[in-house]
Amino acid sequence: MSAWLNDETTLRTAAAPHRGVDIFALLRDHADNRADDRAAQVTASGAAWLAGASPYPRSTLSQWEARPCSPGVLPCGSSFDVVSVPALFGRRMLERLWAEGPGSGPVATHRGRMLLFASPGTAQRLPSLLAWEEWGTGSADGVRGHQGALSPVLCHGTGDAVTVPPLTGGAGAGGPRWVVAPDTRNPWLPGPDVLLWACVRVGRSAAPSTTGNSIFPPADPGANVYDVTRRR
């Protein structure tokens, strides 16, 4: 993610800027006190980007100003889509993305799952790409799941909404929190091809013993072994 941005502006539309919202100053002050943990703290520019996903960004900023330590709910499909995977699998995806790939966009955790913010349209394309890789397409109601030992991948796009972590502070042990917080008005977001690559690389690198149950019974260490290749 990019370096710290001292954004002195507010969101602007055709109307005059809303002077009552001072969430940007709040975020700058909070970040100055938490300079050692910026990767998991939203910047003023990041807050502006998040609010832009809402149909009413000024109202969203006002709500965050009143309750900066409370989680929020934002719609998907316009500014971003969200790909949700189990926390451990998501952590391995992040390791691949940062060590061997282009990196990631904002990332959050919530209720044992990791939420990877992706480019709009990812939720529509990624399930079919995973199905092509024999990942599975889930149930008929549109929720993308998994078959067999593959980790369930849930895609949230147009018509869906996700819980986002608080802008400042934490939401407790079980609440949402930022792993990679948004820190710019135009963050780079991975597309379906990048996330497909990460999913497949992590899935194929998993040891067979950790990816599911074998259909064969365990070997008997005391059994006699014969060389049947010499039989006629």
C-alpha positions as CSV (number, residue, x, y, z in Angstrom):
1,M,0.0,0.0,0.0
2,S,1.1,3.6,-0.5
3,A,2.7,5.8,2.1
4,W,0.9,8.0,4.5
5,L,-1.2,10.8,2.9
6,N,-1.9,14.0,4.7
7,D,-5.2,14.7,2.9
8,E,-6.6,18.1,3.9
9,T,-9.7,17.8,1.7
10,T,-13.2,16.6,2.1
11,L,-15.4,14.8,-0.4
12,R,-16.8,17.2,-3.0
13,T,-19.7,16.9,-5.4
14,A,-21.5,19.4,-7.4
15,A,-22.7,21.0,-4.2
16,A,-20.5,22.9,-1.7
17,P,-18.3,20.7,0.5
18,H,-19.8,19.6,3.8
19,R,-17.9,21.5,6.5
20,G,-19.3,19.7,9.5
21,V,-17.5,16.4,9.0
22,D,-14.1,16.4,10.6
23,I,-13.4,12.7,10.3
24,F,-10.2,13.4,8.3
25,A,-8.6,15.4,11.1
26,L,-9.7,12.6,13.5
27,L,-7.9,10.0,11.4
28,R,-4.8,12.0,11.1
29,D,-4.6,12.6,14.8
30,H,-5.3,8.9,15.5
31,A,-2.6,7.8,13.0
32,D,0.0,10.1,14.5
33,N,-0.6,8.3,17.8
34,R,-0.3,4.9,16.1
35,A,2.5,5.5,13.7
36,D,3.9,2.0,14.3
37,D,0.7,0.3,13.1
38,R,-0.2,2.2,9.9
39,A,-0.7,-0.9,7.8
40,A,-3.8,-1.7,9.9
41,Q,-5.1,1.9,10.2
42,V,-7.3,3.7,7.8
43,T,-6.0,7.0,6.5
44,A,-8.1,10.1,5.6
45,S,-7.8,9.2,1.9
46,G,-8.8,5.6,2.6
47,A,-11.9,6.8,4.5
48,A,-12.9,8.9,1.5
49,W,-12.5,5.9,-0.8
50,L,-14.6,3.7,1.5
51,A,-17.3,6.3,1.8
52,G,-17.5,6.7,-1.9
53,A,-18.9,3.1,-2.1
54,S,-22.0,4.4,-0.3
55,P,-24.8,6.2,-2.2
56,Y,-24.6,8.9,0.4
57,P,-20.9,9.4,1.2
58,R,-21.4,12.5,3.3
59,S,-23.9,10.8,5.5
60,T,-21.5,7.8,5.8
61,L,-18.7,10.1,6.9
62,S,-20.9,11.8,9.4
63,Q,-21.9,8.4,10.9
64,W,-18.2,7.5,11.1
65,E,-17.4,10.8,12.8
66,A,-20.0,10.1,15.4
67,R,-18.9,6.4,15.9
68,P,-15.4,6.0,14.6
69,C,-14.8,2.8,16.7
70,S,-17.9,1.0,15.3
71,P,-18.0,-1.3,12.3
72,G,-19.9,-0.1,9.2
73,V,-21.8,-1.7,6.3
74,L,-21.0,-0.8,2.7
75,P,-22.5,-2.0,-0.6
76,C,-20.4,-3.9,-3.1
77,G,-20.4,-3.6,-6.8
78,S,-19.5,0.0,-7.5
79,S,-16.2,0.8,-5.8
80,F,-15.2,-2.7,-5.0
81,D,-16.2,-6.4,-4.8
82,V,-15.2,-8.6,-1.9
83,V,-13.9,-12.2,-2.0
84,S,-14.3,-14.0,1.3
85,V,-12.2,-17.0,2.2
86,P,-11.4,-18.9,5.5
87,A,-8.8,-17.0,7.6
88,L,-6.0,-19.4,7.3
89,F,-6.4,-19.9,3.6
90,G,-6.7,-16.2,3.1
91,R,-3.4,-15.6,5.1
92,R,-1.7,-18.0,2.7
93,M,-3.2,-16.2,-0.3
94,L,-1.8,-12.9,1.1
95,E,1.6,-14.5,1.5
96,R,1.6,-15.6,-2.1
97,L,0.2,-12.3,-3.4
98,W,2.9,-10.3,-1.6
99,A,5.8,-12.7,-2.1
100,E,5.2,-13.8,-5.7
101,G,2.5,-11.6,-7.1
102,P,1.4,-8.0,-7.4
103,G,0.3,-7.6,-3.8
104,S,-3.2,-7.0,-2.6
105,G,-5.7,-4.3,-2.1
106,P,-7.4,-3.6,1.3
107,V,-7.9,-6.7,3.4
108,A,-10.0,-7.3,6.5
109,T,-11.0,-10.2,8.8
110,H,-14.4,-10.9,10.2
111,R,-15.9,-13.9,11.9
112,G,-13.1,-16.3,11.0
113,R,-12.9,-15.2,7.4
114,M,-10.7,-13.0,5.4
115,L,-12.2,-10.3,3.2
116,L,-10.1,-9.4,0.1
117,F,-11.3,-6.2,-1.6
118,A,-11.3,-6.8,-5.3
119,S,-12.1,-4.8,-8.5
120,P,-15.7,-4.4,-9.4
121,G,-16.9,-7.3,-11.5
122,T,-14.7,-9.9,-9.8
123,A,-17.7,-11.5,-8.0
124,Q,-19.3,-12.2,-11.4
125,R,-16.2,-13.7,-13.1
126,L,-14.2,-15.4,-10.4
127,P,-16.7,-18.2,-9.7
128,S,-16.7,-19.4,-13.3
129,L,-12.9,-19.2,-13.4
130,L,-12.7,-21.3,-10.2
131,A,-15.2,-23.8,-11.7
132,W,-13.0,-24.1,-14.8
133,E,-10.2,-25.1,-12.4
134,E,-12.6,-27.7,-10.9
135,W,-12.9,-25.7,-7.7
136,G,-16.7,-26.1,-7.5
137,T,-19.6,-23.7,-8.0
138,G,-21.5,-24.2,-4.8
139,S,-25.3,-24.2,-4.4
140,A,-27.9,-23.3,-7.0
141,D,-28.9,-20.1,-5.1
142,G,-25.8,-18.3,-6.3
143,V,-23.6,-18.7,-3.2
144,R,-20.3,-20.0,-4.3
145,G,-18.9,-22.7,-2.1
146,H,-16.7,-25.7,-2.6
147,Q,-16.6,-29.4,-3.3
148,G,-14.5,-31.9,-1.5
149,A,-11.4,-30.5,0.3
150,L,-11.2,-27.1,-1.4
151,S,-11.6,-24.0,0.7
152,P,-15.0,-22.3,0.3
153,V,-14.7,-19.0,-1.7
154,L,-17.6,-16.6,-1.4
155,C,-17.9,-13.7,-3.8
156,H,-19.9,-10.5,-2.9
157,G,-20.8,-8.1,-5.7
158,T,-23.7,-6.0,-6.9
159,G,-26.6,-6.4,-4.6
160,D,-24.5,-7.5,-1.7
161,A,-23.2,-5.6,1.3
162,V,-20.3,-6.3,3.7
163,T,-19.3,-5.3,7.2
164,V,-16.2,-3.2,7.2
165,P,-14.0,-2.7,10.3
166,P,-14.0,0.5,12.4
167,L,-11.9,3.4,11.0
168,T,-10.1,3.7,14.4
169,G,-9.6,1.4,17.3
170,G,-10.7,-2.2,17.3
171,A,-14.0,-4.1,17.4
172,G,-12.9,-6.7,20.0
173,A,-11.5,-10.2,19.5
174,G,-14.4,-11.4,17.4
175,G,-15.1,-8.2,15.5
176,P,-13.9,-7.1,12.1
177,R,-10.4,-5.6,11.9
178,W,-8.2,-4.4,9.1
179,V,-5.2,-6.5,8.0
180,V,-4.3,-4.1,5.1
181,A,-6.2,-0.9,5.6
182,P,-7.2,1.5,2.7
183,D,-4.8,4.4,2.6
184,T,-5.5,6.1,-0.7
185,R,-8.4,7.4,-2.7
186,N,-7.6,5.1,-5.6
187,P,-6.3,1.8,-4.2
188,W,-5.1,-0.9,-6.5
189,L,-7.6,-3.8,-6.4
190,P,-6.8,-7.3,-7.7
191,G,-9.1,-8.7,-10.4
192,P,-10.4,-12.2,-10.8
193,D,-7.3,-13.4,-12.7
194,V,-5.0,-12.4,-9.8
195,L,-7.2,-14.0,-7.1
196,L,-7.7,-17.1,-9.2
197,W,-3.9,-17.4,-9.5
198,A,-3.5,-17.0,-5.7
199,C,-6.3,-19.5,-4.9
200,V,-4.9,-22.2,-7.2
201,R,-1.3,-21.7,-6.0
202,V,-2.3,-22.1,-2.4
203,G,-4.7,-25.0,-3.1
204,R,-2.1,-26.9,-5.1
205,S,0.7,-26.3,-2.5
206,A,-1.3,-27.8,0.3
207,A,-0.1,-31.2,1.5
208,P,-2.5,-34.1,0.5
209,S,-2.9,-35.0,4.2
210,T,-4.2,-31.6,5.0
211,T,-6.6,-31.2,2.1
212,G,-9.1,-33.8,2.9
213,N,-9.8,-37.5,3.8
214,S,-8.3,-40.2,1.7
215,I,-10.6,-42.8,0.1
216,F,-8.0,-45.5,0.8
217,P,-7.7,-47.3,4.2
218,P,-4.5,-46.7,6.2
219,A,-1.6,-48.9,5.4
220,D,-0.9,-51.9,7.7
221,P,2.8,-51.7,8.8
222,G,2.9,-55.4,9.6
223,A,1.5,-56.6,6.2
224,N,3.6,-58.7,3.9
225,V,4.5,-57.0,0.6
226,Y,5.1,-59.1,-2.5
227,D,6.6,-58.2,-5.9
228,V,3.8,-59.0,-8.3
229,T,5.8,-57.8,-11.3
230,R,7.6,-61.1,-11.5
231,R,4.4,-63.2,-11.9
232,R,3.6,-64.7,-15.3
